[in-house]
Amino acid sequence: MHSPIRRGAAALPRLPYPAFQGIALMLSIRRAEVESYLQTAFGPDVVLRSVGAIGERASRASIKRYGYGTPIAITFSQDGRERTVVLETMQPGPFGHEHRADRAQAILWDYDSYGRLPRHVPALDVGAVSGNGRLFSVRDAEEFFVITQHTAGKSYHLDLERMARDGRLAAGDAQRAHALARYLVEIHRRKKRSPGLYRRRIRELIGHGECIMGLTDSYPRRFGFIDEKLLRSIEDGANAWRWRLHHLGGRLCAVHGDFHPWNVLFRRGVDFSVLDRSRGEWGEAADDVTAMVINYLFFSLRRYGRLQGPFEKLFRGFWSTYEEGARDRHLRRVVAPFFAFRGLVIASPLWYPALDLDVRRMIFRFMQNVLDSPSFDPGDVNRYLAE
């Protein structure tokens, strides 16, 4: 079952099984690195003896031909005894395993949970592989963090707050909206051919904890006119759109994923940076477009009870700049469920507890009417707000 590793061998053998397709790092790990890791994890007197795939021949004959990964048996000696442990990894692929973060999440969950189930084989350690093939343990980690560079600038929402107070556009406001739209045109030009990943992203729009169903679950059981029946109608309408978008995988492009005013820092003029890219590198362009323009509507509803004044100019200007630059003939026919997602955010009692109930009512009206329309008309926003 095991392939012996001679004392002088430089690297582990190349193993011809599916688990390591696309995981070149694992194929290049050297004997010394494996032994060093084992000595750190189990004791300094460990001597590596052999390594090999488990059940390789049996899996080829089995009716089950797909798996998330192939386990590796590693045999070593310690204190005069021979011991075998199993290294499990996960290959990139569908079923929510496309991204490195997906696979890290699954492996960490394995380590946390195996020992809590009666009769389950115990997990002894959890680790990772560095870019140079070094194996290291992360079992002592409780939480994870990321460090970013500090960037100067003022949040774009402050511009919108000022417009809501003054009721007018200042010099440069229209140019900033145009710059943001042109930025999306630029990043959305980068495409990826992966129909399965596109379907996943549309599926996550409905069911992800940060998206539609996560938001509806966060609402109180009843809040004024908002009840479970109304929230379910939004879910049902969005899910119907999922099937309309299901085969549009050619639209998959690079996205920000949470492109709203609080995640944009402006400096002088149209010089800006963005923060907090969310939920992956690839997605639907409509997500970014709706995330920004619905905030022009949101601030306008709070001041005017409809889309008008400076916010109507920004909404129309942003939309036309994006649509003309991207030459996206299908944008209007795919935005509806993304407007539902963003509408649930801005109408949320959790996110915006002090928002007037009438404003929430108009936002829900907007969501329902947009979901019921086969194509969105950016020039007809106020009709979507009506009964």
Secondary structure as GFF3:
##gff-version 3
##sequence-region A 1 387
A	DSSP	beta_strand	3	4	.	.	.	ID=ss1
A	DSSP	three_ten_helix	18	20	.	.	.	ID=ss2
A	DSSP	alpha_helix	24	27	.	.	.	ID=ss3
A	DSSP	alpha_helix	31	42	.	.	.	ID=ss4
A	DSSP	beta_strand	47	53	.	.	.	ID=ss5
A	DSSP	alpha_helix	56	61	.	.	.	ID=ss6
A	DSSP	beta_strand	72	78	.	.	.	ID=ss7
A	DSSP	beta_strand	81	87	.	.	.	ID=ss8
A	DSSP	alpha_helix	100	113	.	.	.	ID=ss9
A	DSSP	three_ten_helix	114	116	.	.	.	ID=ss10
A	DSSP	beta_strand	127	129	.	.	.	ID=ss11
A	DSSP	beta_strand	135	137	.	.	.	ID=ss12
A	DSSP	beta_strand	154	155	.	.	.	ID=ss13
A	DSSP	alpha_helix	157	166	.	.	.	ID=ss14
A	DSSP	alpha_helix	173	188	.	.	.	ID=ss15
A	DSSP	alpha_helix	195	207	.	.	.	ID=ss16
A	DSSP	alpha_helix	212	218	.	.	.	ID=ss17
A	DSSP	beta_strand	222	223	.	.	.	ID=ss18
A	DSSP	beta_strand	226	227	.	.	.	ID=ss19
A	DSSP	alpha_helix	228	245	.	.	.	ID=ss20
A	DSSP	three_ten_helix	249	251	.	.	.	ID=ss21
A	DSSP	beta_strand	253	254	.	.	.	ID=ss22
A	DSSP	three_ten_helix	261	263	.	.	.	ID=ss23
A	DSSP	beta_strand	264	266	.	.	.	ID=ss24
A	DSSP	beta_strand	272	274	.	.	.	ID=ss25
A	DSSP	beta_strand	282	283	.	.	.	ID=ss26
A	DSSP	alpha_helix	285	304	.	.	.	ID=ss27
A	DSSP	alpha_helix	309	326	.	.	.	ID=ss28
A	DSSP	three_ten_helix	331	333	.	.	.	ID=ss29
A	DSSP	alpha_helix	336	346	.	.	.	ID=ss30
A	DSSP	alpha_helix	357	371	.	.	.	ID=ss31
A	DSSP	three_ten_helix	378	380	.	.	.	ID=ss32
A	DSSP	alpha_helix	381	384	.	.	.	ID=ss33
###
